[in-house]
Amino acid sequence: MFILLWLLTTVHGGSLSRLKILEVERKLKYLRRHSLKTIKSEDGDVIDCIAINKQPAFDHPALKNHKIQMAPTHLTAGSRTSRNGKNANESLSVTSQVWQKSGKCGKGTIPVRRIRKRELLKAHSIEEYGRKKPSFSHHQHAELNKNLDSFVQLKNHSKAILFTVGYRYLGGKADLRVCNPFVEKDDEYSITQVALLTGPYNDFESVQSGWAVNPSVYGDRQTRLFVYWTADGSKKSGCFDLTCPGFIQTSNEIALGAAIHPISIPADLPYVITIYIFKDPYTNNWWVQYGEKTYIGYWPPELFKTILYNAQSVEWGGEVYSTSIGQTPHTATQMGNGQFASVLEFSSAITRMRIHDNSEFLKIPELVYDYSDEYNCYDVWYMSDYIDDPQFYYGGPGRNPKCP
């Protein structure tokens, strides 16, 4: 025990306090649930199969008596053919999760990626572990006056997105090309996602899902599947995956936070994940669908005040977090695959963007805006002319001669 404590207290040049070690131990004890089966993945992850009713969500005070909904209550719009889009089941080359090669979790259980001590030791704050840093990341959609230059620069966040605003949205969907961007520092991240938002720009509610390279949460730089939620602009609520009470997982096939394989290579075969976030009109649960058939789980309405009815905005695109955003030197953390959007054949793409309103079918969004916080660092290109299904290109290298 003495040797273990000595090793821990010498991490990062002896700056680790005994208090933080105790906080880490308490957090690990909370996060780890009794495992009915353990799967060791070839990429180093450990997957615990835990009883579905023992997951962290039910530690939330509002969910103590929650009854799990195992599937949506009706046939979702995502499984139907849109009048103005291709069949929803037509998809590109799909991906899988690395751990799935090593085993399966049985019915009545869910696969949970085991969070390790070394990941928590890297966290700036144990209390805020798994939560995004707060920012005004709603881009003032509610105050959009058709002057996109009026958007405020986000503190420590840089987005390159396509968004639509104004309707009462019940869902958003897209194919996200899977990349593995370079992330310069351990406390930075690069994500690509589908997000639905509502509320004032400095206190918004949001549900999000996509892929991420996030060393501060996952402990490495692999590309991983994630879900995220917040009820207050990430000031005090919300988190990635199951790192806090909130999201209720129902699938025994998908592990949140697990690595995705294979990764797309520029000018080669594009590998994608299909993400569809939608509201169940009968229960008000916000569901996450992975691919065309797998329901990962849902956020119950008890977590929210306004988005439980509908969302005001749908976003598709990339986000980089770094304390060097807007600074010189700028972070070299990439977005997408690190190529600018103007290099169409080689850049990152999001395709089959869809929205769900009160109609029966998913629709191609008609009124959309493309926007970048830092065009010289990460840019955007929305292609809709002369093609049946619009495509959105985004990304960039971060630091470069035009973004020093």
N, C-alpha and C positions, 0 to 999 in steps of 0.2 A: 504493500500500500504506500509506504514512504517513497519508494522508487517511482511509482505511478504519479503521485502528487508532484514529485520533483520534476518529472518529465513534462507534466502539464503546465507547471508554473514557469517553465523555461521556454514554452512556445512563444514565438514572436519576440525573442530577445528579453524574456522575463517580464513582459508587460501584462501577462495574464494573471488576474487576481484570484485568490482563493474563493472570493464571493462569486465570481463568474463561473468557476468550476462547479460550485454548488448549484448555481442556476442552471447550468448545462445538465447536471445530473437530474434535477427535478424535471426539466423539460423532456429529457429522454424517457424518464419514468412515465410521464404523461403520454407521450407520443406512442410508445411501444405497447401494443395490446397482445394478449395471449394468442400465440400463433398455433393454429391447428396443423399447419404444414409450412415448411420453409423451403424456398426454391433459390438456389444459388445460380445467378446468371453468369454467362461467360464474360460479360463486360464488367463484372465486379459488383453489380447490384445484388442485394438480398431482398427477395420478395416474401413477405409473410402473408399467408392465407388466414384471415381472421374472420370470426363470425360477423355476419352483416349487421347484426344488432349491437355489436360492440364497437363500432367505428366512432371516431372522434366527434362526429356531428351531434350525437345525442348527449354530449356534455354541455351543449348550448342550453341556457335556461328556458328558452322558448320552445325547445324541441324535446323536452323530457318525456312527453306523452305522445310524440309524433308517431303515426302509423306509416310504415314504409310503403310507398307506391312503387311496385316492381316494374311497371311499364306505363306509358302514357295511356290515357283513357280513351283515345280515339285514333283513327288512322291519320297520321300527320300529313300536312301539306307537302312535306319533303319527300314523301313516297309517291306523289302524283305527278303526272306530266303537266308542265306549265303550258299555257296557250302560246306564250311568246318566248319559249326556251326549249332546249332539247330535253329529252327524257331524263328525269332525275337520276336514273340508274346508270347513265353513261359516264364513265369516269376514266381517268388516266391511270398510269401504273401506280398501284397502291403500295403502302408500306406496312410493316409489322413492327412489333416491339421485340427487342433482343431477348428479353427474359423468357418469351414464349417458346423458345427452342428448348428450354430446360425443364419444362413442366407446366402443369395446369392447377388452378384452384377449383375445388369442387363446388357444387351447388350449395347455396346457403352461406357461402363465404365470399369475400372480396380480396383481390390482391393489393397489398399495400407495400410500397417501396419503403424499406427500412432506412430511417434517417440515422446517420452515424454521428458519433461524438465529434469527430474531426470537422464535420459540416457545421455543427453548432458552435464550435470553438472559433470558426472564422466569422461568425455573425457579429455585426456591430452591436446589436442589441438582441438579447434572448427574447425579451418581451415582444419585439417587433419582427422576430424571425418569420420569414415567409410572407411578409407584407411589403408591397411596393412603397417606395418613399412618396409622401404626399406631393401632389402638384395640381395645378389648374389644368388638368388634361382633358377638359371637355371642349376646348377650343371655342368656347362661347357660341356653340351651335344655336342655343336658344335666342341669341341676340344677333344672329347672322343678318347682315344688311347688304349682302351681295358684294361686299368689299372684303375679299379674303385677306388683303394686306392689313386689315385691322386686327387680326388675330394676335394675341399676346405671345411672347416668347415664354416657353415653359421652363421653369427652373429645374435644371438637371435632367430634363427629359427632351428627347427629340423624336418627333413622329413624322412619318411619310405615309399618308393614308388616302383612301377614297372613302367618302362618307355621303350619306343621304340623311335628310332631316325633315321633320315636319309632319309626318304621318304617325299614326298610332301603331307602331310596329310590334308584331307578335313573334317575329323570328328573323334570323339572318343566317345565311349559308354561303359557303365557298369551298373551292379546292385550293389549298395552300401548298405551294411547291416547297418541299422540305430542303433546307440548306443548313450549313454549319458555319455561321459567320465567326470570324476572329473576334474574341472578346479580350480586350487589353488587360484589364485588372479584375481581381477577384470580386470587387464590390460593384461591378458593372454587369449589365445584361443586354441581350438583344433578343427581341421576340417578334413573332409574326402571328397575327390573331384575327379572329372575328369578335367584335365587341358590340354589345347593345348598351345604351346609356340613357339616363333621364335625370332631370333635376338641374339645379344651378351649377355653373361650371366649377365653382370652388367647393361644392358639397354634393357631388353627383353620386348616383347609384349606378352600378354597372355589373354585368355578367360577361365573362370573356373566356375564350378558349383558343388554343393554337399550339405552336411549338416555341421552345425557348432554349437559349444557351444562357444559363444563369448560375455561375459558380457559387454565388453567395447562398443560394438555396439548395443546389444539388451537389456541390462539392467538386464539380469537374466541368469540362467544356463539351460534353456530349449534347446533341440536340434531343430535347425531351418533350413529351406531350404534357400540356398543363391545362388546368382550369383556374380561373381567378374570379373573385367577387369582392365588392366593397359596397357599403351602404352610406359612406360619408367621404368619398374622395380619397380613401386610404389613410385618413388621419388616425382613426382608432379601430376601424373594423376591416375585416376581410383578409384574405390570404390566398396563396397558391395551394392548390390541391387539397390535401387533408391535414395541412399543418396547423389548422385551427378548426374549431367547431363551425359547421356551416353547410358545406356541400355534402349531400347524401349519395354515396355510391351504391349502385345496384348491380353493375356488371361484374361477373367473375372472370372476365376475359381480358380486360384492359386495366393496367396499373398506371395511375396518375403519377407523373414525374419519371416514368421509365423511358429509356432511350428508344429512339425511332431508327429504323433501318429499312432500306438503304437511304443514302443521302443523294440528292440530285447533283449532277456535275454539269457545269455550263456547256451548252451546245451538245449535250448528250440526252439520254432518256430522262424525262422529268418525273420524279417520284413525288406523290402528293399525299396529304391527309385531307379528308373531307370532314369539315366541321359544320354542324347545324345546331344552332341554339334556338329553342322555341318554347313558347309558353303553352302549357296545358290549360285550355279554357275552363275546365271543370274544377281543377284543383289549384290553379294559379302557380303551380310549380314550373320553374324554368329548367327545361331539360337540355342536356348535351348529348347529341348523337354523333358518333364517330363512324365514318364510312356511311354506307347506306342502310345498315341494318342493326348496328350496335348502339344501344342506349347506355351511356356510361353512368348516368345518375342525374341528379337535379338539385337546384337550390330551392328550398321551400319558401313560401311567401312570408313566413314569420321573420325572415332576415331583413325585410325591406319595408319601406313606407309608400313609395310611389311606383317603382318599376314592377311591383306585383300586378299592376293593371296593364301596363304596356311600356314600351320604350319610345323615346323621342328621336333617337338617332341610332343608326347602324354604321359601324366602321369596319373597314378591311385594310390591313396594312401592317407596317413595321413600327417598332418603338425601341429606342436605345436609351438606357439610363446610364449616366455618368456625371460625376461632379465637375467634369471638364467640358460639359456641353456649354457652348457659347463662350468658352474661354480660349486663351492662347497659351500653350498649345492645346488644340482640340483633342479629344479622345480618338484613338485609332480603332476603336470598336466598330465593327462593320454592321451594316443592316442588310438583311437578305443574304445574298451570296457575296456581297462586297462590291458588286458592279453597279454603276449608275443605270438608272432606268432607261436612258436613251440608247443603251447598247442592247437592243431588244433581244437578239438571239442568245445573249449571254446573261441577261439580268434576271432577277427574281420576278416571278409572276404569280398573280392570284387570278383564278378563272372561275367561271360559273357562279359569279356573285348573284345572290338571290335575296329577296325580302319576302316576308309573309305579313300581310295586313289582314283585313277582315274578309278577304275573298277566299275562295276554295283552293286556289293554286298559289304556288310560289311564283314570283315575278322577277324579271330582270328589272332592277331599279332604273327609273327613267331620269329622274333629276338627281344628279350626283355632282360632287365637287372633289377634285383632287387637290391635295394640300401637303406642303412640307414645311416644317419649322425652319430647316436650314438647307436651302436648295443647293448650296455649294458643297454640302457634306453628304446629304442623302436627298435624292430627288424622286419625282413621280412622273408617270406617263400613262394616261388613260386612253386606250385605243377602242373606239366604238364605230368608226366609219368603215363601211364596206365589209363588215363581218357580221355573222349572225349572232354571235355571243361575245359581248365586250370582254376585254382583257385589261388587267391593271398591272403595270410594271412599277417597281419601286426599289429603293435601296441605295447603297453607296458605301464608300470605303471609310467614311469619317475623315480623319485628318488627311489632307492632300494639299497641293499647292494653292488651290482656291479656298481651302478650309484649313488654314495653318494651325 
